[in-house]
Amino acid sequence: MSITYNPQEYGVEIIAELEAGGGYDFDTVLVVRTLCCNKIYAAHDSGCSCPTPFEDTKFPSDYVEVRSLDDLLPLIAQQSDYSGVQLNEKLDFLTKVRTALRG
């Protein structure tokens, strides 16, 4: 079961995703908010289309708590081709996270 397809099973809602993959590959930073505590977490996962994104990522132990946009920088740096992400996608992602952090 993947958090991206069944967020309610994990008690979270998806805030934002930043996708740098293409074709049959995924290279994603995922940001979620817990429904119970309003905490924000993020993780990075990448691979081909064979595994489901984030199926091997355990929530919350494999995620980092996001308290500021700076907490996302190491995850974004893990993306293999972050430079290929369009500027409007980057800005949209950061705006969604910033809005969620405010509250």
C-alpha positions in Angstrom: 0.0 0.0 0.0 1.3 3.4 -1.0 0.7 6.7 0.9 0.3 8.4 -2.5 -2.7 6.3 -3.4 -4.2 5.8 0.0 -3.3 8.8 2.2 -6.3 8.3 4.4 -5.0 4.9 5.4 -2.0 6.7 6.9 -4.0 9.4 8.5 -2.6 12.1 6.3 -3.5 14.4 3.4 -1.2 15.2 0.6 0.0 18.8 0.6 2.3 18.9 -2.4 4.4 16.7 -4.8 7.4 17.8 -6.8 8.1 15.4 -9.7 11.4 15.4 -11.5 11.0 12.1 -13.3 9.8 11.5 -16.7 8.5 8.7 -18.9 8.3 5.6 -16.9 10.4 6.9 -14.1 9.4 8.8 -10.9 11.6 11.1 -8.8 9.3 12.6 -6.3 9.3 14.7 -3.2 6.1 14.2 -1.3 4.8 16.5 1.5 1.9 15.4 3.7 0.1 16.7 6.8 -1.2 14.5 9.6 -4.9 14.8 10.2 -4.6 14.3 13.9 -1.8 16.6 14.8 -1.4 19.0 11.8 2.3 18.0 11.6 3.9 18.2 8.1 6.3 15.5 6.9 8.2 15.0 3.6 10.1 12.2 1.9 11.8 11.5 -1.4 11.4 8.4 -3.5 12.6 7.5 -7.0 12.5 4.5 -9.4 10.9 3.0 -12.4 7.2 2.5 -12.8 7.4 -1.1 -11.6 7.3 -0.3 -7.9 4.6 2.1 -6.7 6.1 5.4 -5.5 6.6 5.4 -1.7 5.5 1.7 -1.3 8.8 1.0 0.5 8.8 4.2 2.5 7.5 3.8 6.0 5.5 6.6 7.5 6.5 8.4 9.6 9.9 6.8 10.3 11.3 7.4 6.8 9.9 10.9 6.6 11.4 14.2 7.9 9.2 16.6 9.8 9.0 19.9 8.0 9.0 23.0 10.1 10.4 25.3 7.4 11.1 25.3 3.7 14.7 24.7 4.6 13.8 21.2 5.8 12.9 20.3 2.2 16.2 21.2 0.6 18.0 17.9 1.3 15.1 16.0 -0.2 14.9 18.2 -3.3 18.7 17.8 -3.7 18.2 14.0 -3.9 16.2 14.4 -7.1 18.3 13.3 -10.0 17.2 16.1 -12.4 15.7 18.8 -10.3 16.9 21.2 -13.0 14.3 19.7 -15.4 11.4 20.8 -13.2 9.6 23.8 -14.6 9.9 27.0 -12.6 6.1 27.3 -12.2 6.0 23.7 -10.8 8.8 24.6 -8.3 7.0 27.8 -7.2 3.6 26.0 -6.9 5.2 23.3 -4.8 6.9 25.8 -2.5 3.7 27.9 -2.2 1.6 24.9 -1.2 4.1 23.9 1.5 4.5 27.5 2.7 0.8 27.9 3.0 0.5 24.6 4.9 3.2 25.7 7.3 1.4 28.8 8.2 -1.5 26.9 9.1 
